[in-house]
Amino acid sequence: MSRHYDHLADVEAFAAAVERGSLTAAATALATTPSAISRAIARLEARLGVQLLRRTTRRLGLTEAGRSYLEQTRTAFALIDEAERSLQGQGGTLSGSVRLSVPTTYGHYRLPARLQAFAQQHPQVRIELSIANRNVDLIAEGYDLAIRLGELPDSGLVARKLEDAPVCLVASPEYLRRAGLPRTIDDLAQHSCLSFVMPSSGRVFPWILREDGRDRDWTPGGALRVSDDPLGMVSLAEQGAGICQSYDFIVGERVRAGRLVEVLTHTRGRSRAFSLIYAPHRQLSAAARALIAALSAG
């Protein structure tokens, strides 16, 4: 009798190539060679009768068939993992890995303490953390969870709000001595206002303010613009380059230490939301579910 599942190693090679982004990285993860990974994917495509990957010199891209197959096989592997854990009698001890993508603001200032507490409680869980300001494709890139900023589009993903993070305007004492203290929002037009260019649209991220009880969005038009990493604005402001808007959890310590000064405090009152997202139809591991619970608990 032939073995019906003797191709599972080829499926694992395919999933590793997509998640790692290249045949070389997949080969390293599976302790084999890139040519072996390539042959495994070719065998799998021949078995299924469809093309799973589009190969270019720079990257691997999923076909529609490949995306669907990858999603379903991940669910199957997750079920196998759960079955093995339930039989191993681990007495509630979690193990396995969780892949998490977060923006730099949250990854540097909000997440470390929470992950440290989680790691102490679940030392056998490995967390693979990507800190970057781009919206990853959870399914195609093999992430279990992601933290994202702002209102999320109706993408079919589950979103759990982690917090509404208040924002404020800050500048260095040296800049304010040189340029003066703004008294109104209109005064900002005469100041060096540091702006962030959104990677997704190429447009300047507006400042969110509140004036006389009404919300007001104001777009900074300064000559110095930052792209890719909004933390760059805070570093520039601290060195006297101008005024920036940032989160209290980022600039609060700098304000208390006197390295930055909050300006236009009467325009406070607005915040931006951070949410934890994941695909509802994926079979999340026990480790991923535990991390969701830990992060959502704040």
Residue pairs with C-beta under 8 A, 6 or more apart in sequence:
7 43
7 44
7 47
9 40
10 40
10 41
10 43
10 44
10 47
11 44
11 73
12 30
12 77
13 26
13 30
13 32
13 36
13 37
13 40
13 41
13 44
14 40
14 41
14 44
14 52
14 53
14 66
14 70
14 73
15 70
15 73
15 74
15 77
15 142
16 26
16 29
16 30
16 37
17 23
17 25
17 26
17 37
17 41
17 53
17 60
18 53
18 60
18 62
18 66
18 70
18 140
18 141
18 142
19 26
19 99
19 141
19 142
20 26
20 28
20 29
21 59
21 60
21 141
22 59
22 60
23 34
23 37
23 38
23 60
24 34
26 34
26 37
27 33
27 34
27 36
27 37
30 37
41 52
41 53
44 52
45 51
45 52
45 53
48 65
48 69
50 63
50 65
50 66
50 69
51 63
51 65
51 66
52 62
52 63
52 65
52 66
52 69
52 70
53 60
53 61
53 62
53 63
53 66
54 60
54 61
54 62
54 63
55 61
62 70
62 140
67 139
67 140
70 139
70 140
71 139
71 281
71 282
74 142
74 282
74 283
75 281
75 282
75 283
78 282
78 283
78 284
78 285
79 283
81 96
81 285
82 283
82 285
82 286
85 95
85 96
85 286
93 122
93 124
94 122
94 124
94 125
94 286
94 287
94 290
95 124
95 125
95 287
96 124
96 125
96 126
96 285
96 286
96 287
97 125
97 126
97 127
97 128
97 287
98 125
98 126
98 127
98 128
98 144
98 145
98 285
98 287
98 288
98 291
99 128
99 130
99 142
99 143
99 144
99 145
100 127
100 128
100 129
100 130
100 143
100 144
100 145
100 146
100 147
100 291
101 129
101 130
101 132
101 136
101 138
101 143
101 145
101 146
101 147
102 111
102 129
102 130
102 131
102 146
102 147
103 131
103 132
103 133
103 147
103 148
103 149
104 131
104 132
104 133
104 229
104 230
104 231
105 149
105 230
105 231
105 247
105 250
106 147
106 149
106 274
107 129
107 131
108 131
108 231
109 247
109 249
109 250
110 249
110 274
111 129
111 147
114 294
114 295
114 298
115 127
115 129
117 294
118 125
118 127
118 290
118 291
118 294
118 295
119 125
119 127
121 294
122 287
122 290
125 287
125 290
125 291
127 291
130 136
130 143
133 199
133 228
133 229
133 230
134 199
135 146
135 148
135 200
136 143
136 146
138 144
138 145
138 146
138 157
138 277
138 278
138 279
139 279
139 282
144 278
144 282
144 284
144 285
144 288
145 276
145 277
145 278
145 288
145 291
145 292
146 276
146 277
146 278
147 162
147 274
147 275
147 276
147 277
147 295
148 159
148 274
148 275
148 277
149 272
149 273
149 274
150 272
150 273
151 273
152 159
152 275
152 277
156 279
156 280
157 277
157 278
157 279
157 280
158 277
158 278
158 279
158 280
159 275
159 276
159 277
160 275
160 276
160 277
160 292
160 296
161 273
161 274
161 275
162 274
162 275
162 276
162 295
162 296
162 298
163 273
163 274
163 298
164 271
164 272
164 273
165 247
165 248
165 249
165 271
165 272
165 273
165 274
166 247
166 248
166 268
166 270
166 271
167 207
167 208
167 245
167 246
167 247
167 248
167 270
167 271
167 272
168 245
168 246
168 248
168 251
168 262
168 265
168 268
169 207
169 243
169 244
169 245
169 262
169 263
169 264
169 267
170 234
170 237
170 243
170 244
170 245
170 246
170 251
170 254
170 255
170 260
170 261
170 262
170 263
171 237
171 242
171 243
171 244
171 260
171 261
171 263
172 237
172 238
172 239
172 240
172 259
172 260
172 261
173 258
173 261
174 240
175 192
175 237
175 240
175 241
175 242
175 243
176 261
176 263
178 240
179 191
179 192
181 263
182 188
182 190
182 191
182 243
182 263
182 264
183 264
184 264
185 209
185 211
185 216
185 218
185 264
185 267
188 218
188 220
188 243
188 264
189 221
191 222
191 242
191 243
192 222
192 223
192 224
192 241
192 242
192 243
193 207
193 220
193 221
193 222
193 242
193 243
193 244
194 220
194 222
194 224
194 225
194 226
194 233
194 236
194 237
194 241
194 242
194 243
194 244
195 204
195 205
195 219
195 220
195 221
195 222
195 224
195 225
195 226
195 233
196 204
196 205
196 225
196 226
196 227
196 230
196 233
197 203
197 204
197 205
197 225
197 226
197 227
198 204
198 205
199 227
199 228
204 219
204 220
204 221
204 225
205 230
206 217
206 218
206 219
207 217
207 218
207 219
207 220
207 245
208 215
208 216
208 217
208 245
208 270
208 272
209 215
209 216
209 217
209 218
209 264
209 267
209 270
210 216
210 267
210 268
210 269
210 270
211 266
211 267
215 270
216 267
220 245
222 242
224 236
224 241
224 242
226 232
226 233
226 236
230 246
231 250
233 244
233 246
234 244
234 246
234 250
234 251
234 254
236 242
236 244
237 243
237 244
237 246
237 260
238 254
238 259
238 260
243 263
247 272
251 260
251 262
254 260
255 261
255 262
276 292
276 295
276 296
278 284
278 288
278 292
284 292
